[in-house]
């Protein structure tokens, strides 16, 4: 079993100078150069010329660069993709596919690039090839379903707004692995974070991180499902306090929760109180605006403490946690409560217990009071003394 962790140098200590050299020094052999950095230094060349350079360097200096690391070209391809250089990204990722033809991840990345270019047939072919190599590639499973949905409905708006469709299949979220494997993986996750992260103990000590691991291991039983294991991993990663270190997009994590296990109403956390803001067509007497005091007998304050320990933010910034929770509350509440088959609410100033029906729809919650930035950088003048700057793209940042 493997958990992929994306760790970026953006969380390094402010007095640590991060350069191409320091990244090179992170390779196993300092004498081996980064091929992706070499190609980036020649971005004045066309993608075709950069590929020629790659092949020339590999022929002349096979041991001089880390040609055996598929992540090098993969990262470079995504950087181009995020910088809206889609054609260049496809060319680089196609090169990576030719270099590593048995890698599921390479085909998955290729699918992402073709999907971004709206070349759905090519994207579908690559996702399907990725799944042949790794049947548990849940991103590829979701993307295949999404593309099939687009093709069958003709709704091409889903290309830009994939959250409009419920991208859930049986992800084996209730898959049960041997308890010792779960425990070993949690320990390995912490070991890797402490070994490679440039600021792993900036906000939590090594002892605190290992204590969290021990506490999570103690919760593992022979009936622990994969989704619960994933939730444990989330807390360990969050303890680092780095917003650039995660297990991937929360879209993928959210996809593990079946629709019938999600918390059936949309909520909003405001001034330490939890309110219902959308009944999601629950077809009961729930009143929008009601305050929730407990769920399945657990006080809301206890639930929120647990959830906030799992939300990844820079230095544990609470306002970011608030925003994240209000976007993903239906999924986060389900994770925290152990994905129960039913939900009962105690509401403030209401007698009795409210039993909720399964949700009829689901998606990340968009706050209508907040204008979304559609570009990499937005500047909004609110009044004569206040302005709001939004940086939407990590690459731009």
C-alpha positions in Angstrom: 0.0 0.0 0.0 1.3 3.5 -0.8 0.3 7.0 0.0 1.7 9.7 -2.3 2.8 12.8 -0.5 3.3 16.1 -2.3 6.0 18.1 -0.4 6.9 21.6 -1.7 9.8 23.8 -0.6 7.4 26.7 0.1 7.2 25.7 3.7 10.9 25.9 4.3 12.4 28.1 6.9 12.4 31.8 5.8 16.1 32.1 6.4 16.8 29.0 4.2 17.8 29.9 0.7 16.2 27.5 -1.8 17.9 27.4 -5.1 18.4 25.0 -8.0 21.6 23.9 -6.3 19.8 23.0 -3.0 17.2 21.0 -4.9 20.0 19.2 -6.7 21.6 18.4 -3.3 18.5 16.6 -2.3 19.2 13.9 -4.9 20.8 10.7 -3.7 24.1 11.6 -5.5 25.0 15.3 -5.4 27.0 14.8 -8.6 23.8 13.8 -10.5 22.0 16.8 -11.9 18.3 17.4 -12.2 17.2 16.9 -15.8 14.0 18.9 -15.3 16.0 21.9 -14.0 18.3 21.6 -17.1 15.3 21.7 -19.4 13.8 24.6 -17.5 16.9 26.6 -18.1 16.3 26.2 -21.8 12.7 27.2 -22.0 13.6 29.7 -24.7 13.7 26.6 -26.9 10.7 25.0 -28.4 9.4 21.8 -26.7 10.7 19.8 -29.6 14.2 21.3 -29.2 14.1 20.6 -25.4 13.3 17.0 -26.1 16.2 16.8 -28.5 18.4 18.2 -25.8 17.1 15.6 -23.3 18.0 12.8 -25.8 21.4 14.3 -26.5 22.3 14.6 -22.8 21.1 11.1 -22.1 23.2 9.7 -24.9 26.4 11.6 -23.9 26.0 11.8 -20.1 23.7 9.0 -19.0 25.1 9.1 -15.5 25.2 12.9 -15.3 21.5 13.5 -14.8 18.7 11.6 -12.9 17.2 10.1 -16.1 16.0 7.1 -14.0 13.6 9.3 -12.0 10.2 9.4 -13.7 9.0 12.1 -11.3 11.5 14.6 -12.9 9.7 14.9 -16.2 6.4 14.4 -14.5 6.8 17.4 -12.3 8.1 19.5 -15.2 5.1 18.5 -17.3 2.7 19.6 -14.6 4.5 22.9 -14.1 4.0 23.6 -17.8 0.4 22.5 -17.5 -0.3 24.8 -14.5 1.4 27.6 -16.5 -1.2 27.1 -19.3 1.5 25.8 -21.7 -0.6 22.8 -22.5 1.0 21.8 -25.8 4.5 21.9 -24.2 3.2 19.9 -21.2 1.8 17.2 -23.5 5.1 16.9 -25.4 7.2 16.6 -22.2 4.7 14.1 -20.7 4.7 12.0 -23.9 8.5 11.9 -23.6 8.1 10.6 -20.0 5.6 8.0 -21.2 8.1 6.8 -23.8 10.8 6.6 -21.1 8.7 4.8 -18.5 6.1 2.8 -20.5 5.2 0.6 -17.5 4.3 3.3 -15.1 0.6 3.8 -14.2 1.3 7.3 -12.9 2.9 8.4 -16.2 -0.2 7.5 -18.1 -2.4 9.1 -15.5 -0.5 12.4 -15.9 -0.7 12.1 -19.6 -4.5 11.7 -19.3 -4.6 14.9 -17.1 -2.7 16.8 -19.8 -5.0 15.7 -22.6 -8.0 16.4 -20.5 -6.8 20.0 -19.9 -6.4 20.3 -23.7 -10.0 19.0 -24.0 -8.8 16.0 -26.2 -11.1 13.6 -24.5 -10.4 10.5 -26.6 -6.7 10.7 -25.9 -7.3 11.4 -22.2 -9.6 8.4 -22.0 -7.1 6.1 -23.7 -4.3 7.1 -21.2 -6.5 6.9 -18.1 -7.6 3.4 -19.2 -4.0 2.3 -19.8 -3.1 3.7 -16.3 -5.9 1.5 -14.8 -4.6 -1.6 -16.6 -1.3 -1.0 -14.8 -2.9 0.0 -11.5 -6.6 -0.9 -11.0 -6.6 1.1 -7.7 -5.8 4.4 -9.4 -8.8 6.3 -8.2 -8.1 9.5 -10.0 -8.1 7.6 -13.3 -11.4 5.8 -12.3 -13.0 9.2 -11.6 -11.7 10.7 -14.8 -13.0 7.9 -16.9 -16.4 8.3 -15.4 -16.3 12.1 -15.8 -15.3 11.8 -19.5 -18.0 9.1 -20.1 -20.5 11.5 -18.4 -19.4 14.4 -20.7 -19.7 12.3 -23.8 -23.0 10.8 -22.9 -24.7 14.0 -21.9 -22.9 16.5 -24.1 -22.4 18.7 -21.1 -19.0 20.2 -21.8 -19.3 22.6 -18.9 -18.1 19.7 -16.8 -14.6 20.2 -18.4 -14.2 23.4 -16.4 -16.5 22.5 -13.5 -16.0 18.8 -12.7 -17.5 19.3 -9.3 -20.9 19.6 -10.9 -21.0 15.8 -11.3 -20.8 13.3 -8.5 -17.6 11.5 -9.4 -18.0 8.5 -7.1 -17.7 4.8 -7.9 -17.0 2.0 -5.5 -13.5 3.0 -4.6 -13.2 0.2 -2.2 -13.4 2.8 0.5 -14.4 -0.1 2.9 -11.4 -2.2 1.7 -9.8 -3.9 4.7 -6.1 -4.4 4.8 -4.1 -6.2 7.5 -3.9 -4.1 10.6 -0.1 -4.3 10.8 0.3 -3.0 7.3 -1.8 0.0 8.2 0.3 0.6 11.3 3.6 0.2 9.4 2.4 2.6 6.7 1.5 5.3 9.3 5.0 4.9 10.8 6.6 5.1 7.4 4.6 8.2 6.5 5.9 10.0 9.6 9.5 8.8 8.9 9.4 10.1 5.4 7.9 13.5 6.4 10.5 13.9 9.2 13.4 12.9 6.8 12.6 14.9 3.7 10.5 17.8 4.7 12.6 21.0 5.0 10.6 22.3 8.0 8.9 19.2 9.4 9.3 20.3 13.0 8.7 24.0 12.6 5.3 23.9 14.2 5.2 20.5 15.8 8.1 18.7 17.5 9.2 15.3 16.4 7.9 13.9 19.7 4.4 15.5 19.1 4.3 14.1 15.6 5.3 10.6 16.7 2.7 10.8 19.5 0.0 11.4 16.9 1.2 8.4 15.0 1.1 6.2 18.1 -2.4 7.4 18.9 -3.6 6.6 15.3 -1.9 3.2 15.4 -3.8 2.4 18.6 -7.1 3.0 16.7 -6.2 0.4 14.0 -8.1 -2.9 14.3 -8.6 -5.9 12.0 -11.8 -4.2 10.7 -10.3 -0.8 9.9 -11.3 0.3 6.4 -9.0 2.1 4.0 -11.0 5.4 4.3 -10.4 5.4 8.0 -6.7 4.8 7.4 -6.7 7.7 5.0 -8.2 9.9 7.6 -5.5 9.0 10.1 -2.9 9.9 7.4 -4.5 13.3 7.0 -4.0 14.1 10.6 -0.3 13.2 10.6 0.3 15.3 7.5 -1.7 18.2 9.0 0.5 18.2 12.1 3.4 19.4 9.9 1.6 22.7 9.5 2.6 23.2 5.8 -0.1 24.1 3.3 2.1 22.8 0.5 2.3 19.3 1.9 -0.7 17.0 1.3 -1.8 13.6 0.1 -3.2 15.3 -3.1 -6.3 17.1 -4.1 -9.2 16.8 -1.6 -11.4 16.0 -4.5 -9.7 12.6 -4.6 -10.0 12.2 -0.8 -13.7 13.2 -0.9 -14.4 10.7 -3.7 -13.8 7.9 -1.1 -17.0 8.7 0.6 -20.1 7.2 -1.0 -23.0 9.6 -1.4 -25.2 7.6 1.0 -22.5 8.1 3.8 -22.0 11.8 3.4 -23.5 14.2 5.9 -26.9 14.8 4.3 -27.1 18.6 4.8 -24.7 21.5 4.0 -23.5 23.3 7.0 -21.5 26.5 7.8 -19.2 27.0 10.8 -19.7 30.6 12.1 -18.3 31.9 15.4 -17.9 28.4 16.9 -21.5 27.5 16.0 -22.6 25.1 13.3 -25.6 26.1 11.1 -27.6 24.4 8.4 -27.3 26.5 5.2 -28.7 24.0 2.6 -31.0 21.0 3.3 -29.8 19.4 0.0 -33.4 18.4 -0.7 -33.5 16.3 2.4 -37.3 16.1 2.4 -37.9 16.5 6.2 -38.7 19.2 8.6 -35.1 20.5 8.9 -35.2 24.3 8.8 -32.3 26.1 7.0 -30.7 28.4 9.6 -31.0 25.9 12.5 -28.0 25.5 14.8 -26.8 22.0 15.3 -25.8 21.1 18.8 -24.9 17.4 18.4 -24.7 14.7 15.7 -25.2 11.1 16.6 -24.9 12.0 20.2 -21.5 13.7 19.8 -21.2 17.4 20.7 -20.4 19.6 17.8 -17.4 21.2 19.6 -15.8 17.7 19.9 -16.5 16.9 16.3 -15.0 20.2 15.1 -11.9 19.8 17.3 -11.3 16.5 15.6 -11.9 17.8 12.1 -9.6 20.8 12.6 -6.8 18.5 13.6 -7.1 16.9 10.1 -7.3 20.1 8.0 -4.0 21.0 6.3 -3.1 24.7 6.6 0.0 26.8 6.9 0.9 27.1 10.6 -2.6 25.9 11.6 -4.2 29.2 10.5 -7.8 29.0 11.7 -9.4 31.2 9.1 -8.1 28.9 6.4 -9.5 25.9 8.3 -12.9 27.7 8.6 -13.0 28.3 4.8 -11.9 24.7 4.1 -14.5 23.2 6.4 -17.3 25.3 5.0 -16.4 24.1 1.5 -16.1 20.4 2.4 -18.3 20.0 5.5 -20.4 17.1 4.1 -17.3 15.0 3.6 -15.4 16.1 6.7 -18.3 15.4 9.0 -18.7 11.9 7.5 -15.0 11.2 8.0 -14.9 12.4 11.6 -18.0 10.4 12.6 -16.8 7.2 11.0 -19.0 7.3 8.0 -22.2 6.1 9.7 -25.1 4.8 7.8 -27.5 7.3 9.3 -27.4 10.7 11.0 -29.4 12.1 13.9 -29.3 15.7 14.9 -30.0 17.6 18.1 -30.9 21.2 17.1 -30.8 24.3 19.4 -34.3 25.4 20.6 -35.9 22.3 19.0 -37.3 19.3 20.9 -36.5 15.7 19.9 -34.0 14.2 17.5 -34.0 14.7 13.7 -33.2 11.7 11.6 -31.8 12.7 8.2 -32.4 11.1 4.8 -29.6 10.4 2.4 -28.5 13.4 0.3 -29.9 13.8 -3.2 -26.9 15.7 -4.4 -23.5 16.8 -3.3 -20.7 19.1 -4.2 -18.2 21.6 -2.7 -20.1 24.5 -1.2 -19.6 27.8 -3.0 -20.2 30.8 -0.7 -22.2 33.4 -2.8 -20.8 36.2 -0.7 -17.3 35.6 -1.9 -16.4 36.5 -5.5 -14.2 33.8 -7.1 -11.0 34.9 -8.8 -11.0 33.5 -12.3 -7.4 34.5 -13.0 -4.0 33.7 -11.5 -4.1 37.1 -9.8 -7.1 39.3 -8.8 -7.2 42.7 -7.1 -10.5 44.0 -5.9 -10.9 47.5 -4.5 -13.5 47.3 -1.7 -13.5 50.9 -0.5 -11.0 53.8 0.0 -9.1 52.0 2.7 -9.5 48.3 1.8 -8.5 46.1 -1.1 -8.4 42.3 -1.5 -5.6 40.5 -3.4 -6.3 36.9 -4.4 -3.5 34.6 -5.8 -5.3 31.6 -7.3 -2.4 29.8 -8.9 0.4 28.2 -6.9 2.7 28.6 -9.9 2.0 32.3 -10.0 2.8 32.5 -6.3 
